[in-house]
Amino acid sequence: METTTNLKTSNSSKEIKQANQAETPNKKKRIASVDAFRGFTMLAMIFVIQVAGYKDLPFAMSWFGSPVVSTFHHAADAEGNLTGIGLTFTDLVAPFFVFIVGLVIPFSKKSRSGILWWKHVGTRVAMLIALGVIYISLILGLSYWWGILQAIAIAYLMGAAFMLLKPNWRWVAIFVVAAFHQYMSLTFPWWTHLGDPKATALSIANLGGDPWLPLTVHCTPWASISYGIITVTGTLLGEAILSHSTKKIITQSIIIGTVFCLAGYILHLYSWPVFAMNKATVSSSYALFTSGIGAFTFLIFFLIMDVAQIQAWAYPFIVFGSNALLGYFLQPFVRMFLYALGFKMYLTGHTGWMGMFVGLLWTAILWVVLLMCNKRNIYWKI
């Protein structure tokens, strides 16, 4: 009798295991394209940060009205021109990241409800702001107050809060916020710029610096609502992904991509250069257009990985995408380690195609370090 019971238990366990295994491919299939898109964005971010100081990089031209600049630099990096007007590949990195933040919000909200959901949101916002202060102030020494992680925190909070609205009303809210941001940017100079741009910023190493200037690092706190536009747009596509309907995902990607690209580009052209795409101020045209590009980019990953089931090529992206936060924070530590070993001269001061090669080499080094962390199950998520 005991033997029979054990056999039944064993068979039952096998059935549960087989059922879980049957569900796993669908789960991985759903997550794979999102992780690959996130990993592609992380890889691009690490590369462009490394080559930011390199001169005469290839593929230099005017991008959407920018001064002549390599697409691997921000539009504001052209010598003698700090307007930031235009849009290069580098200017897509931050929007892609906050768009992906929006993509996964519906998944996170589905697994939590009520007070648990808002507790999760509040904890993530607080941790992102705290990590931003640590990274921007203590590691980079840029300022005490503001940076890209804090801007992502505001964008995430907006994405979570706007989930209270039905999808149709979220569409309306996106354009209302975009119009409000545009109005404030044109009417009040303090909305997008604070402090004396010629002064040095207040920091730990420079306590006599301008205390207002640091609030303009990446963008002002209130201008971060424009990044929030991108995150809210991401939630619209995230809900389609959550439906598991291939048709709905493709349709929603095309609709979002088309509507927002057209809206952003038309606004960009209207009353040039007042409404032009501008990363420094996170202009409304910039937020809308990059939201559309984000939807189309995700669609490419989805069609290749989830529809065509061609996934092996994206493995390098998955390594970054599955452990993005750790990869982001590893950069300064790996850099300090290499500098301590005497490799600084090999990573700095390059130009042209050699700069591109060194940028790719640096990205590959970070990739190997992160791969080792992943294999040892060392992950950092909040």
C-alpha positions, 0 to 999 in steps of 0.5 A: 500500500505504501509503495502504491502511494509513493508511486502515485505521489511520484507520478503526480509530481511528474505530471506537475513538473511536465505541466510546468515545463509545458508552460515555461516556453510560453513564459520565456517566449513572452519575456524573451523579446522584452529582455532582448530589447532591454539588453539591446538598449543596455548594450547601446548605452554602455557603448555610447557612454564609452565613446562619448569623449572620442572625437571624429566618430563615423556616421557624422551628418545632420540628424533631424536638423541637428548640427553635423555630429556622429550618430554615436554622440548626442545631438548637443555634442557638436562643437560650438553648438549646445542647442541639442536640437535633433535626434541621433541614435544615442538620443534614443537610449534613454527613451528606449529604457523608460519605454521598456519600464512602461512595457513591464508595468502591466505584468508587475501590476497583474501579480499584485493588487491594492496596497501591495501594488502601491507599496511596490511602486513606492519602494521602487521609486524611493530606491531609484531616487536613492540609487540615483543620488549614490551613483550621480553624487558619490560615484560620478561626482556630478551633483547632489540632486538629480540624474537619469535614475531619478528621472526614471523614477518619476517616469515609472511613478507616472506610468504606474499612476496612469494605469488607473486610467482606461487605455483610451483615457491614457491616450488622451492623457499622454497628449494632454501632458505633452501639451502641458510640458510644451506650454511650460517649456515655452512660457517659463525658462525655469521649467527646463533650465536652472542655474548658470550654465557657465558656472560649476555645479554643486557637488561633494568635491565642489561645495561652492558650486551653483546649487541650482545647476545640478537640477538640470543634469539630464533634465529638470525634475519637473521636465521628467514628466516628458519621460513619463509620457514615454513610459505611459505609452509603453504601458499601452503596448505592455497590456497588448503583450499581456494579452498573449495575442500575436495579432493584438501585439502587432496591431498595437505596435503599429498603431502606437509607432505610426501615431506617435512618430507622426505626431512627434515629427509634425510637432518637430517641424512646426514652428522650427526650432521652437518645437524641435526634438531636443533631448536636453529639455526632453521636448514633447516632440522628442518624447512622442517621436521616440515613443513611436520608435520604441514601439517599432523597435520592440515590434522587430524583436517580437516578430523575429523572436516570438513569431519567427522563433529565431532567438539564438542571435539575441543571446548577447542582448539577453545577458544584459537585459536579464540583469540590467541594473547590475550591468549599469552599476558595474561600469565604474567599478570595472573601469576603476579596476582596469585603470588600476591595472594600467589599461587606462591609456588603451581606453581613452583618447581615441578617435574615428573607427579606432574609437568605435573598436575600443567602444565595442571592446569595452562593451564586450568586457562588461558583457563577459563580467555580467555573464559571469555574474549571471552564471553565478546567479548574481542578480540585482533587481529592485 
